[in-house]
Amino acid sequence: MDIEDLLSTDLVLADFKASSKKQALQALSRRWATAKGVDERIAFEKLLERERLGSTGVGKGVAIPHARIAGLTEITGVFARLASPVDFDAVDDVPVDLVFMLFAPEDAGADHLKALARVSRMLRDSTTCDKFRQTADASALYAMIVQPSSHAA
């Protein structure tokens, strides 16, 4: 599974403004839901439900919030480089400025885990994350994200 299978150009956002974890989750899930024709309330509630199990702030300024939603037919997401880092209750207490949100069908099982692993591998690379942080143009950011040579497979 490639990153480009998970994202579309309209769902890669640069300088996204959010003042808190909740606001980031709500605004990004709304953006995704609108683009995908899904009920934004359900998307947001599913994300909050997952966050209650433990923060998806994985460290080094990165968060990978994710949820499974009934009725979806594919795993898709939204990526945002936040204009200002927000407290995300991350495992290392570092505020988050890179958010890759994933939504999967309820029965995605192994595919959901593979997508999470793929995103995690990409965002574990500090050089890749630094490049993302220095890019203010959403289309350039999308190109960097989906370019296979820019991060390990």
Disulfide bonds with the S-S distance in Angstrom:
none
